[in-house]
Every structure is written in C-alpha cells, then in structure tokens.
Amino acid sequence: MGAFGIEQGTKVLFSDFAHDGAMWTGAGPREVRQEESFKEPFLEPPSVMVGISMWDIDHKTNSRVDISAENITAKGFEIVFRTWGDTRIARIRADWLAVGPCGDDDSWEVN
C-alpha cells in the first residue's frame, strides 16, 4: 500500500444578505459553485467530503439546502451549494476534507 494524504479547508461560499444577492432575495432553483485547489496534487482524484459548518437562514421560510463536491480531480474540486423554493439564505460556510493517494519522498522508480 502506498502513501496517502489528507487535506482540509474552509470557505465562506457567499454572504448574499450584504448585497441582496440571489440566495437572499431570489426564489426557485439557485446554485453557487466555488473552486478549491489542493496545495499539492494527489496522484489520482481523492475522496472529498463537504459539510456546512455555518449557516444563516431566514426562519420564515423552509430550509432547503444541498451541498456536495463535484468535478473532483487530482488538483482540486468544486464545492456546489444548491437551494430551491422560497428558501432565503444569508450566508453559508463550508468545511471540506480530501483523502487520497499521494507521492512519498521515500518512493522512487528505476527506469
């Protein structure tokens, strides 16, 4: 078994209440995508888990949220946040964790 690496991060996806953005004032299907790059590339696409670590949602409407990692490569991925209906979201912060195979300084190949 080879070496594996772990990387984590956090990202405020939006603060739409500050400028009357679509997540705060809109209705229906809405989506935000944020690209994240790994500090060091993995050898192949890692497993990535994304979760909401802070939410600020209007209490007068239903809370409808979906968050995921998409377009995962060895170099990075996209955090995708979606909502729909009359949900009003002021801001969201997401935390993520990536685990996958990585290079090892003690490994070498003979040509």
PyMOL CGO cylinders between C-alpha atoms (Angstrom):
from pymol import cmd
from pymol.cgo import CYLINDER

trace = [
    CYLINDER, 0.00, 0.00, 0.00, 1.29, 3.45, -0.92, 0.3, 1, 1, 1, 1, 1, 1,
    CYLINDER, 1.29, 3.45, -0.92, 1.20, 6.70, 0.95, 0.3, 1, 1, 1, 1, 1, 1,
    CYLINDER, 1.20, 6.70, 0.95, -1.99, 8.71, 1.27, 0.3, 1, 1, 1, 1, 1, 1,
    CYLINDER, -1.99, 8.71, 1.27, -2.57, 12.33, 2.08, 0.3, 1, 1, 1, 1, 1, 1,
    CYLINDER, -2.57, 12.33, 2.08, -5.23, 14.33, 3.88, 0.3, 1, 1, 1, 1, 1, 1,
    CYLINDER, -5.23, 14.33, 3.88, -6.07, 17.95, 3.24, 0.3, 1, 1, 1, 1, 1, 1,
    CYLINDER, -6.07, 17.95, 3.24, -8.82, 20.09, 4.73, 0.3, 1, 1, 1, 1, 1, 1,
    CYLINDER, -8.82, 20.09, 4.73, -10.15, 23.56, 4.22, 0.3, 1, 1, 1, 1, 1, 1,
    CYLINDER, -10.15, 23.56, 4.22, -12.94, 26.01, 4.91, 0.3, 1, 1, 1, 1, 1, 1,
    CYLINDER, -12.94, 26.01, 4.91, -14.66, 28.50, 2.61, 0.3, 1, 1, 1, 1, 1, 1,
    CYLINDER, -14.66, 28.50, 2.61, -17.37, 31.12, 3.02, 0.3, 1, 1, 1, 1, 1, 1,
    CYLINDER, -17.37, 31.12, 3.02, -19.40, 30.41, -0.10, 0.3, 1, 1, 1, 1, 1, 1,
    CYLINDER, -19.40, 30.41, -0.10, -21.41, 33.63, -0.07, 0.3, 1, 1, 1, 1, 1, 1,
    CYLINDER, -21.41, 33.63, -0.07, -22.81, 36.44, 2.11, 0.3, 1, 1, 1, 1, 1, 1,
    CYLINDER, -22.81, 36.44, 2.11, -25.80, 37.39, -0.03, 0.3, 1, 1, 1, 1, 1, 1,
    CYLINDER, -25.80, 37.39, -0.03, -27.62, 39.40, 2.68, 0.3, 1, 1, 1, 1, 1, 1,
    CYLINDER, -27.62, 39.40, 2.68, -24.87, 42.02, 2.44, 0.3, 1, 1, 1, 1, 1, 1,
    CYLINDER, -24.87, 42.02, 2.44, -25.68, 42.91, -1.18, 0.3, 1, 1, 1, 1, 1, 1,
    CYLINDER, -25.68, 42.91, -1.18, -29.18, 41.49, -1.76, 0.3, 1, 1, 1, 1, 1, 1,
    CYLINDER, -29.18, 41.49, -1.76, -27.78, 38.54, -3.71, 0.3, 1, 1, 1, 1, 1, 1,
    CYLINDER, -27.78, 38.54, -3.71, -29.85, 35.77, -5.30, 0.3, 1, 1, 1, 1, 1, 1,
    CYLINDER, -29.85, 35.77, -5.30, -29.62, 33.37, -2.36, 0.3, 1, 1, 1, 1, 1, 1,
    CYLINDER, -29.62, 33.37, -2.36, -31.18, 36.01, -0.09, 0.3, 1, 1, 1, 1, 1, 1,
    CYLINDER, -31.18, 36.01, -0.09, -33.67, 37.72, -2.41, 0.3, 1, 1, 1, 1, 1, 1,
    CYLINDER, -33.67, 37.72, -2.41, -34.31, 35.12, -5.13, 0.3, 1, 1, 1, 1, 1, 1,
    CYLINDER, -34.31, 35.12, -5.13, -36.70, 32.18, -5.39, 0.3, 1, 1, 1, 1, 1, 1,
    CYLINDER, -36.70, 32.18, -5.39, -36.72, 28.88, -7.21, 0.3, 1, 1, 1, 1, 1, 1,
    CYLINDER, -36.72, 28.88, -7.21, -33.62, 26.82, -8.04, 0.3, 1, 1, 1, 1, 1, 1,
    CYLINDER, -33.62, 26.82, -8.04, -30.34, 28.59, -7.22, 0.3, 1, 1, 1, 1, 1, 1,
    CYLINDER, -30.34, 28.59, -7.22, -26.75, 27.37, -7.21, 0.3, 1, 1, 1, 1, 1, 1,
    CYLINDER, -26.75, 27.37, -7.21, -23.30, 28.58, -6.14, 0.3, 1, 1, 1, 1, 1, 1,
    CYLINDER, -23.30, 28.58, -6.14, -20.05, 26.90, -7.23, 0.3, 1, 1, 1, 1, 1, 1,
    CYLINDER, -20.05, 26.90, -7.23, -16.65, 27.59, -5.66, 0.3, 1, 1, 1, 1, 1, 1,
    CYLINDER, -16.65, 27.59, -5.66, -13.41, 26.08, -6.95, 0.3, 1, 1, 1, 1, 1, 1,
    CYLINDER, -13.41, 26.08, -6.95, -10.92, 24.72, -4.44, 0.3, 1, 1, 1, 1, 1, 1,
    CYLINDER, -10.92, 24.72, -4.44, -7.34, 23.75, -5.32, 0.3, 1, 1, 1, 1, 1, 1,
    CYLINDER, -7.34, 23.75, -5.32, -5.23, 21.35, -3.30, 0.3, 1, 1, 1, 1, 1, 1,
    CYLINDER, -5.23, 21.35, -3.30, -1.89, 22.64, -2.01, 0.3, 1, 1, 1, 1, 1, 1,
    CYLINDER, -1.89, 22.64, -2.01, -0.21, 19.56, -3.51, 0.3, 1, 1, 1, 1, 1, 1,
    CYLINDER, -0.21, 19.56, -3.51, -1.87, 17.41, -6.17, 0.3, 1, 1, 1, 1, 1, 1,
    CYLINDER, -1.87, 17.41, -6.17, -2.89, 13.89, -5.26, 0.3, 1, 1, 1, 1, 1, 1,
    CYLINDER, -2.89, 13.89, -5.26, -1.78, 11.00, -7.51, 0.3, 1, 1, 1, 1, 1, 1,
    CYLINDER, -1.78, 11.00, -7.51, -5.42, 10.45, -8.52, 0.3, 1, 1, 1, 1, 1, 1,
    CYLINDER, -5.42, 10.45, -8.52, -8.74, 12.08, -7.58, 0.3, 1, 1, 1, 1, 1, 1,
    CYLINDER, -8.74, 12.08, -7.58, -9.21, 11.80, -3.80, 0.3, 1, 1, 1, 1, 1, 1,
    CYLINDER, -9.21, 11.80, -3.80, -12.39, 11.17, -1.86, 0.3, 1, 1, 1, 1, 1, 1,
    CYLINDER, -12.39, 11.17, -1.86, -13.83, 14.54, -0.83, 0.3, 1, 1, 1, 1, 1, 1,
    CYLINDER, -13.83, 14.54, -0.83, -16.43, 15.24, 1.83, 0.3, 1, 1, 1, 1, 1, 1,
    CYLINDER, -16.43, 15.24, 1.83, -18.09, 18.64, 2.17, 0.3, 1, 1, 1, 1, 1, 1,
    CYLINDER, -18.09, 18.64, 2.17, -20.28, 19.82, 5.03, 0.3, 1, 1, 1, 1, 1, 1,
    CYLINDER, -20.28, 19.82, 5.03, -21.93, 23.02, 6.21, 0.3, 1, 1, 1, 1, 1, 1,
    CYLINDER, -21.93, 23.02, 6.21, -20.08, 24.50, 9.18, 0.3, 1, 1, 1, 1, 1, 1,
    CYLINDER, -20.08, 24.50, 9.18, -22.13, 27.70, 9.46, 0.3, 1, 1, 1, 1, 1, 1,
    CYLINDER, -22.13, 27.70, 9.46, -25.50, 28.72, 8.07, 0.3, 1, 1, 1, 1, 1, 1,
    CYLINDER, -25.50, 28.72, 8.07, -27.56, 31.85, 8.40, 0.3, 1, 1, 1, 1, 1, 1,
    CYLINDER, -27.56, 31.85, 8.40, -31.05, 31.13, 7.06, 0.3, 1, 1, 1, 1, 1, 1,
    CYLINDER, -31.05, 31.13, 7.06, -34.29, 33.11, 7.34, 0.3, 1, 1, 1, 1, 1, 1,
    CYLINDER, -34.29, 33.11, 7.34, -36.60, 31.41, 9.87, 0.3, 1, 1, 1, 1, 1, 1,
    CYLINDER, -36.60, 31.41, 9.87, -39.75, 32.49, 8.00, 0.3, 1, 1, 1, 1, 1, 1,
    CYLINDER, -39.75, 32.49, 8.00, -39.20, 30.07, 5.08, 0.3, 1, 1, 1, 1, 1, 1,
    CYLINDER, -39.20, 30.07, 5.08, -38.38, 26.38, 4.76, 0.3, 1, 1, 1, 1, 1, 1,
    CYLINDER, -38.38, 26.38, 4.76, -34.68, 25.48, 4.97, 0.3, 1, 1, 1, 1, 1, 1,
    CYLINDER, -34.68, 25.48, 4.97, -33.81, 23.65, 1.76, 0.3, 1, 1, 1, 1, 1, 1,
    CYLINDER, -33.81, 23.65, 1.76, -30.10, 23.02, 1.23, 0.3, 1, 1, 1, 1, 1, 1,
    CYLINDER, -30.10, 23.02, 1.23, -27.90, 20.64, -0.74, 0.3, 1, 1, 1, 1, 1, 1,
    CYLINDER, -27.90, 20.64, -0.74, -24.09, 20.70, -0.65, 0.3, 1, 1, 1, 1, 1, 1,
    CYLINDER, -24.09, 20.70, -0.65, -21.65, 18.44, -2.46, 0.3, 1, 1, 1, 1, 1, 1,
    CYLINDER, -21.65, 18.44, -2.46, -18.23, 18.11, -4.08, 0.3, 1, 1, 1, 1, 1, 1,
    CYLINDER, -18.23, 18.11, -4.08, -18.25, 17.82, -7.88, 0.3, 1, 1, 1, 1, 1, 1,
    CYLINDER, -18.25, 17.82, -7.88, -15.71, 17.71, -10.70, 0.3, 1, 1, 1, 1, 1, 1,
    CYLINDER, -15.71, 17.71, -10.70, -13.08, 16.18, -8.41, 0.3, 1, 1, 1, 1, 1, 1,
    CYLINDER, -13.08, 16.18, -8.41, -9.59, 15.88, -9.93, 0.3, 1, 1, 1, 1, 1, 1,
    CYLINDER, -9.59, 15.88, -9.93, -6.14, 15.24, -8.50, 0.3, 1, 1, 1, 1, 1, 1,
    CYLINDER, -6.14, 15.24, -8.50, -5.63, 19.04, -8.38, 0.3, 1, 1, 1, 1, 1, 1,
    CYLINDER, -5.63, 19.04, -8.38, -8.93, 20.24, -6.92, 0.3, 1, 1, 1, 1, 1, 1,
    CYLINDER, -8.93, 20.24, -6.92, -12.73, 20.19, -6.98, 0.3, 1, 1, 1, 1, 1, 1,
    CYLINDER, -12.73, 20.19, -6.98, -15.84, 22.38, -6.87, 0.3, 1, 1, 1, 1, 1, 1,
    CYLINDER, -15.84, 22.38, -6.87, -18.00, 22.95, -3.80, 0.3, 1, 1, 1, 1, 1, 1,
    CYLINDER, -18.00, 22.95, -3.80, -21.59, 23.09, -5.05, 0.3, 1, 1, 1, 1, 1, 1,
    CYLINDER, -21.59, 23.09, -5.05, -24.36, 24.58, -2.92, 0.3, 1, 1, 1, 1, 1, 1,
    CYLINDER, -24.36, 24.58, -2.92, -27.98, 24.50, -4.06, 0.3, 1, 1, 1, 1, 1, 1,
    CYLINDER, -27.98, 24.50, -4.06, -31.33, 25.65, -2.73, 0.3, 1, 1, 1, 1, 1, 1,
    CYLINDER, -31.33, 25.65, -2.73, -34.83, 25.98, -4.17, 0.3, 1, 1, 1, 1, 1, 1,
    CYLINDER, -34.83, 25.98, -4.17, -38.34, 27.20, -3.45, 0.3, 1, 1, 1, 1, 1, 1,
    CYLINDER, -38.34, 27.20, -3.45, -38.74, 30.25, -1.22, 0.3, 1, 1, 1, 1, 1, 1,
    CYLINDER, -38.74, 30.25, -1.22, -35.69, 29.49, 0.97, 0.3, 1, 1, 1, 1, 1, 1,
    CYLINDER, -35.69, 29.49, 0.97, -33.77, 32.65, 1.92, 0.3, 1, 1, 1, 1, 1, 1,
    CYLINDER, -33.77, 32.65, 1.92, -30.12, 32.11, 2.79, 0.3, 1, 1, 1, 1, 1, 1,
    CYLINDER, -30.12, 32.11, 2.79, -28.00, 34.97, 4.08, 0.3, 1, 1, 1, 1, 1, 1,
    CYLINDER, -28.00, 34.97, 4.08, -24.66, 33.13, 4.16, 0.3, 1, 1, 1, 1, 1, 1,
    CYLINDER, -24.66, 33.13, 4.16, -23.04, 29.71, 4.20, 0.3, 1, 1, 1, 1, 1, 1,
    CYLINDER, -23.04, 29.71, 4.20, -19.62, 28.46, 5.24, 0.3, 1, 1, 1, 1, 1, 1,
    CYLINDER, -19.62, 28.46, 5.24, -18.46, 25.00, 4.13, 0.3, 1, 1, 1, 1, 1, 1,
    CYLINDER, -18.46, 25.00, 4.13, -15.69, 22.79, 5.52, 0.3, 1, 1, 1, 1, 1, 1,
    CYLINDER, -15.69, 22.79, 5.52, -14.15, 20.04, 3.40, 0.3, 1, 1, 1, 1, 1, 1,
    CYLINDER, -14.15, 20.04, 3.40, -11.82, 17.06, 3.78, 0.3, 1, 1, 1, 1, 1, 1,
    CYLINDER, -11.82, 17.06, 3.78, -9.96, 15.26, 0.98, 0.3, 1, 1, 1, 1, 1, 1,
    CYLINDER, -9.96, 15.26, 0.98, -8.24, 11.87, 1.39, 0.3, 1, 1, 1, 1, 1, 1,
    CYLINDER, -8.24, 11.87, 1.39, -6.32, 10.15, -1.37, 0.3, 1, 1, 1, 1, 1, 1,
    CYLINDER, -6.32, 10.15, -1.37, -3.07, 8.65, -2.64, 0.3, 1, 1, 1, 1, 1, 1,
    CYLINDER, -3.07, 8.65, -2.64, -0.07, 10.94, -2.74, 0.3, 1, 1, 1, 1, 1, 1,
    CYLINDER, -0.07, 10.94, -2.74, 3.62, 10.87, -3.54, 0.3, 1, 1, 1, 1, 1, 1,
    CYLINDER, 3.62, 10.87, -3.54, 6.11, 9.67, -0.96, 0.3, 1, 1, 1, 1, 1, 1,
    CYLINDER, 6.11, 9.67, -0.96, 9.65, 11.09, -0.73, 0.3, 1, 1, 1, 1, 1, 1,
    CYLINDER, 9.65, 11.09, -0.73, 10.92, 7.57, 0.04, 0.3, 1, 1, 1, 1, 1, 1,
    CYLINDER, 10.92, 7.57, 0.04, 9.40, 6.12, -3.13, 0.3, 1, 1, 1, 1, 1, 1,
    CYLINDER, 9.40, 6.12, -3.13, 11.38, 6.02, -6.33, 0.3, 1, 1, 1, 1, 1, 1,
    CYLINDER, 11.38, 6.02, -6.33, 11.25, 4.37, -9.70, 0.3, 1, 1, 1, 1, 1, 1,
    CYLINDER, 11.25, 4.37, -9.70, 14.05, 2.73, -11.68, 0.3, 1, 1, 1, 1, 1, 1,
    CYLINDER, 14.05, 2.73, -11.68, 13.97, 3.45, -15.41, 0.3, 1, 1, 1, 1, 1, 1,
]
cmd.load_cgo(trace, "trace")
